[in-house]
Amino acid sequence: MWSDWKEQIKHEPKVRHSLLWEYDLCSFDWQYMRALVVERVIERGWDEDYYALFALYGGMDGVRRIIRDEVLILSDKDIAFVCTAFNLKKEDLKCYIRKQSRQALMNS
């Protein structure tokens, strides 16, 4: 899907500012806030935003690891998307495990 991401970057890769509208991007810590950045791009990003993610966070493998281990909240639709696009199992996603735990707690 994005296997040619390195070829697609024609300028300095940047995530659209509108995805992070509430933050001052001049002093934004892209590494510390990586889970939020990945979450926002998954929710509303365009291809260019994904290319920026790959450049910022170590390619497909780096973004895959962030999705799996660090992103805490995704909708069911977005979980299905990332599982397909990044070859992941929903049972391995921290956000899915968290969602299941919260539902079990609410039903007890």
C-alpha positions in Angstrom: 0.0 0.0 0.0 2.7 2.5 1.0 5.7 0.4 0.0 7.0 3.3 -2.1 6.8 5.9 0.6 10.4 6.9 0.3 9.9 7.8 -3.3 6.7 9.8 -2.5 8.5 12.3 -0.3 9.3 15.2 -2.5 10.1 17.7 0.3 10.6 17.7 4.0 7.9 15.3 5.4 5.3 17.1 7.5 2.1 16.0 9.1 -0.7 18.5 8.3 -1.0 21.1 11.1 -4.8 20.8 11.0 -4.5 17.3 12.5 -2.8 18.8 15.6 -4.6 22.1 15.6 -4.6 22.5 19.4 -0.8 22.3 19.8 2.0 24.8 19.2 4.0 22.9 16.6 7.0 25.2 17.0 7.7 23.6 20.4 6.0 20.3 19.7 7.9 17.1 20.8 7.3 14.8 17.9 8.9 11.8 19.6 7.2 12.2 23.0 3.8 12.7 21.3 4.3 10.0 18.7 1.3 7.9 19.8 -1.0 10.9 19.5 0.4 11.9 16.1 0.0 8.3 14.7 -3.6 8.2 16.2 -4.6 11.5 14.5 -3.1 10.4 11.1 -5.0 7.1 11.3 -8.2 8.9 12.1 -8.0 11.7 9.6 -4.8 11.6 7.6 -4.1 11.7 3.9 -1.4 9.7 2.1 1.1 12.6 2.6 0.6 12.4 6.4 1.3 8.7 6.3 4.5 9.3 4.4 5.5 11.8 7.0 4.8 9.3 9.8 7.1 6.7 8.0 9.9 9.3 7.7 9.5 10.4 11.3 9.1 7.1 13.1 11.3 4.5 11.3 9.3 3.4 8.3 6.5 0.9 8.2 8.0 -1.2 11.0 8.4 1.8 13.4 4.8 3.0 12.8 3.5 -0.6 13.1 5.2 -0.9 16.5 3.7 2.5 17.7 0.3 1.3 16.6 0.6 -2.0 18.3 2.3 -0.9 21.6 1.5 2.8 22.2 -1.7 4.0 20.6 -4.4 3.8 23.3 -7.6 4.7 21.5 -8.9 3.8 18.0 -12.4 3.3 16.8 -13.5 -0.2 15.6 -13.3 1.0 12.0 -9.7 2.3 12.5 -8.7 -0.9 14.2 -9.9 -2.9 11.2 -8.1 -0.5 8.9 -4.7 -0.7 10.7 -5.0 -4.5 11.0 -5.4 -4.7 7.2 -2.9 -1.9 6.2 -0.2 -2.8 8.6 -0.7 -6.6 8.8 -1.6 -6.7 12.5 -3.9 -8.8 14.6 -6.4 -6.8 16.7 -5.7 -9.0 19.7 -2.1 -7.7 19.6 -3.2 -4.0 19.7 -2.9 -2.2 23.0 -6.0 -0.1 22.1 -8.1 -3.3 21.4 -7.0 -5.0 24.7 -7.7 -1.8 26.6 -11.2 -1.5 24.9 -12.0 -5.1 25.8 -10.9 -4.7 29.4 -13.0 -1.5 29.8 -16.1 -3.3 28.3 -15.6 -6.2 30.7 -15.4 -3.8 33.6 -18.5 -1.9 32.5 -20.5 -5.2 32.2 -19.5 -6.6 35.6 
